[in-house]
């Protein structure tokens, strides 16, 4: 098939016919990724010995599925910046596998996602962690509570910041919605996000959830830097 025809099909049926990794036409037995891209994503999986980080002072166990590199990073950026919500299902499959293999994560009773500031969500049309959470819960069957956390401060990018700087930068950026947060009282909460870098964001969200009455906070991200 020539490039013009491929381009026309991609425009007409972007979610059905083209690999979300490389853009090639998919064969009938393939899903959202072609076989080559799926194998490349599998190679980005974290080893079992590297899958988790413990933030003792904040009482958070954080696990991740993939290294933030190569196709795993590309898919995460497509979800976050290129409006490709379908790739959430590719990333969530790895997260669900990590969840199934980690007994400590299975203590979770409820999923809550790290929120995006309303200005960013309006610009993108959605909040990427919310979409990722929806894909994850669709696979695992865990219930999710929406709107528990709100990001109330829209600030500059944290790229390039160290952990201590990020911690100072993120303090007070999130609050719990009084009504919605009742869902977390006395429960073990699994916090869902796209990327774990220093852990400052998940730890700040965990702090707010503990204040709201959560019994325990775990975190699971698609990728880890």
Secondary structure, DSSP 8 states (H G I E B T S, - for coil): --HHHHHHHHHH-HHHHB-TTT--B--TT--SS-HHHHHHHHTTB--GGGSEEEETTTTEEEEEEEESSHHHHHHHHHHHHS--TTHHHHHHHHHHHHHHH-TTGGG--EEEE----HHHHHHHTS-HHHHHHHHHHHHH---B-SSSEEE-------TT--HHHHHHHHTTSEEE-TTGGGGGTTSEEEEEEEEESSSHHHHHHHHHHHHTT-SEEEEEEEEE-
